[in-house]
């Protein structure tokens, strides 16, 4: 990005998140890194717009930056649609990355630099998937918890975990209340800005277990509020062949319909929910779980060759180009 557009972007972000708090809040989302199928993106972005974006637009506290990380070679139509969303949302920053494994270090470096530029002493990072939604009051609650924690004089990092939410299948608008001690949605990490490793530093399931021995404070956001909507779809790489995850949600003995009243606290409109229900979910051509594993193997090879390529090894550069082409080939025709 050239200096002028970058400077303009920074001005927009600062205007969207004015000072007043001693921490920078970054909500971070991975959006199809390593996916090159326009049809996959068309459905995924439908969900993102009506769920994820809708829930962030509805937040009572907008003092955050939403970093959406995308593949540097993201399909053009999908990138155009995402850029259009960003144009009208100063809080949204599209960040390009080369590989999935680059997401965490790239995010950490950006957060540290941005916190320094804004003269913030702490960074709060929050997980959010691109097909999920958060309660309109979650950002405000996270900010109150973080501010209270820092006001108490703590110096060690803190994990903030909104434990209650809802598992649901958007295509059927059916779900059930769910508890998770370390959810994949809304889970947050408050760290000193000098070296933020971000909430993505560990798998969300093991974040608290891994960091608690190192003195990290762990705080649950409890109560009766469902803080998140976790979407179960056939497009998730976790939905491996033969998985019954979606059936378990819709067939739960305490399942209920997510009608307009239940969706409103998440900013999800009746029209948005209807658009998802009425749009057929694409069928996968091959197990996304297995394709994801193969893609990660290719990333490992690319990563191993990087140092030689940077040193001028032409053979390494050519091999990296071949691996990127293979990575694109296997992830172009994901759905039909």
N, C-alpha and C positions, 0 to 999 in steps of 0.2 A: 504494500500500500504506500502511495506517495505521501510526503510530509503534510501537504495541505489537507487532503481528506482525513488523515490520521488526526491532525490537530482539531479538525471540525468534529470528528467523532468524540474525542476527549471532551470537548466543550459541551456536546450534547449529553454525554453521560454525567458530567458534573452538574449540569442543569437539572437532570432527572433525579439526581441523588445529592441534594444539597447537604452541607455540613450539619453539625449538631450532635452527632453520635461519634464516639471515639473508635468505632469499628466500621469497616467497609463490609457490606453484605453482598456476597456473590452467590446467586443461584445458578447452578451449572447443569447443562443438559448435553448429552451426546446425541447427535441427530444423524443417524445413518452413516457413520464413519465406516468406510469399506463397502458401502452398498452403491451399486451403479445401475439400478433398475428403476426407470421412471415410473412404472406402474406401481411398484412397491411404495415409492415416495408419494404418489398421488393419494393413496389410501392413508398412509401414515400421516401425511400433512393435513388431511381432512380431520383426523383424530386430534392432531396437535392443535389445530386452529380452534376446534370446538371444545376441547378439553383443557389442554395445558395453557394455551394463550388466553382462553376465556377466564381461567382461574387466576392468572396473573393480572389481567386487566381489572379484575374485580377486587384486587387486594386493597384492604383498608389503609395499609401503609405501603407507599411506593418507593421507599428509600432503599432500593436495591438495584443491582445490575444483573441482568439475565444473560449469561454467556452461553450461546448455543454453538457447540463445536461441531464442525462439518468437515468432510473430506475435502482436501484442496482440489480434487477432481470430481466434485459432486456433479451429478447430471444437470445440464443447463436449465431445463424447465423447473426442476425442483429448486435450484438455487434462485432462479428468478422469483418464484413464489415466496421463498423465505425472505429474500431481500425486500419484497413488497411489504411483508409483515413488519420488517425492521424500520422501514421508512416512517411509519406512523407511530413507532414506539421507541422513544428515546432510551428506555431502560434496556432495550434488546441490543446485544452486541454479537455479531456473527464472527466466529473465530475459526480460521482454517487450520487444519492439522494434516500431517502426512499419513500417520498410522494411528490405530487405536491406542497403541502403547504410548504414543506421544501426548495423548490427551491430558493425563495427570501432570507431567512435568511442565507442559505448556500452560496449563491452567494455573499451576502454582507460581510460575514465573510472572505471568500476567498479573495475578492478584497481588504479589509482592510489590511489583512496580507501580500498580495503580494505587495501592494503599500508601506507598511512599509519596506519590504525586499528590494525594489528597491529605497527606499528613495524618493518617490514621495509625493508631498504635496496634490495632487488632484487625483480624480478618475473620469474618463469619462466612463459611461456605455451606451451601445447602444442596442436597441431591434432589433432582427432579428428572424423571424420564419423560420422553417426548410423546407419550400416550396417556399420561396420568394427570391428575388435577389435585390441587390443594385447596383447603378451606380458605375463604376470603379473609379470615382473621389470622391465618397462620403466621404470616410475615410479622404482623404487629405483635403476636405472642412471642415469637422468637426474639424480637427486638427487646421486649420487656424483660425476658429472661436473661438475655445477654447483658443488658444494661444493669440489671440488679446484681448479676454475678460479678461484674467488674466493679460496681459500687461497693461490694463487700470487701474489695481489696485483694482478690485472688490473683495469683501470678501464673498459675498453671493453666493449660488449655482445658476446655470443657466440651463435652459431647451433649448435645441437646436432642432428645429423641421424642417425637410426637407418636405415642404408642398406639393410639386408637384410630382406626380408619375403616375403610370398606373395600373388600374384594368384590369386583363386579365384572360382568361380561357386557361391554357396551352395546354389542350387536343385539343383545336381548334385553338390555336395561334391567338386569337382575343381579342381585348381589347380597352380601351379608356382612354384618359388622365383624371386624377382625382386629386382633391385637398382635403387635410385633414389637419386641423389645428394641429392635434395631432395624427399622423399616427402610425400604429402598426409596421412599418418597418422604421428603421433608427432614430426613436425618441431617443434622448440622454439626459442624465442628468450629469452635471459637478458638483461634490461635493467635499468638503474637505475630505481628505483621512482618517481622524481620525474616521469618522462615516459615511461611504457611505451607504445609504439606497437603492441605485440603481434605475434605471429608471423603474424597475418592481414594485416599492413600491406601485403604484396606477395603476388602469386600464388606459391604454393609452388614452382613450377618455376623461378622467377627470383629467389627471395628471396636466396640466397647471392650470385648474380651482381650483384644490385642493391646489396647492402649491403657486400660485401667492399671496394670502393674507399673506403668511409668508415671503414675501420679495424675493422670487425666481425671478430671471430675466428670461424673456421669449423672445427668439430670433428665428425668422423664417429664414430658408434658402430659399430665394425666387429666382425669375428669371425664365428662360424658360427651365431649365434642369429638365427632369423627373428623380428624384432621386431613385425611387423604382418601382419594379414590384410586385404587390400584386396578388397572385394566388388564384383563386376561384376554388375549387374542391369539389367533393362529399364526400371526406374523412374528411373534416373539421367538428368539432363538432358544429360549427355555422351553418352548412348546415343542418338544421333540416328538418324533413319530411314535404314536401309541400313547401319548400322554393323555391323562384324563383330568388335567388341572381345570379346564373350563367346565367340564361336567360336574366336578366337585363343587364349584362355585354355584352354578345354577341349580344343582340338586341338593344343596345344603338344606337341612331341615328347618333352618331359621332364615331362609332366603326371602327377600322381599323385592318388590318392584321399585326401581329408582325413578319415581315420577318427578314432575316439575318441582314440587315442594322439596323433595329430598336432594335434588340437583342444584337448586338455587343457591345454597350456601357456598357452592364451589364455583359460582359464576357461570355454570353450564345452563344454557337456555333450552327451552322446550324444542325450539327449532333446530338447535345444534344437535341435541340428542336424537331427534327424529332423522336428521340427515345421516347420522352414523348408522342408525337402525335400518334405514332404507337403502343404504349403499352396500351392495354385496361385498363381503370381504374376499379379496383375491385368494386363490388357492395356490399353495406352494408347489413348486416343481420338484423340489428335493428337500430333505430334512435341513432346515435352517440351522439346527443345532450342529450337524456335521459340517455344513458349509462354514459356519463360524470357526470351528476347530481348524479346518483347512486354511482359512484365511489367516488365522493367528500363526500357523506354521510358516506361511509365506512371509509374514511380518518378521518373524524371528530371523529368517534368512536375510531379509533386507537390512535389518538392524545390525547383523553381524558384519555386513559389507560396508557399512557407512563410513567407518574410520578410514578404510583404504580408499574409498571413493573421494573423500574430502582431501586425502593426501595426493590425489591426482591419478590414481590407478584407473586407467581407462577400462580395463577388463571388468573391474568391480562396478563401474558406472553402467556398463552395458548389461551386466547381469542384473543389477537393480532394476533397470528399465524392463528387462524381460520378466522379472518377478512381479513388477507392478502391472504389466500387461496380463499376466496370468491371474493375478488378484482381481483385476477388472473382469476378465472373461468369466470366471466362476461365479461372480456376483452380479452379472448383468441380467440374466433371465431367472430371477428368483421366483416369480409368481406368474400366474396366467388368469 
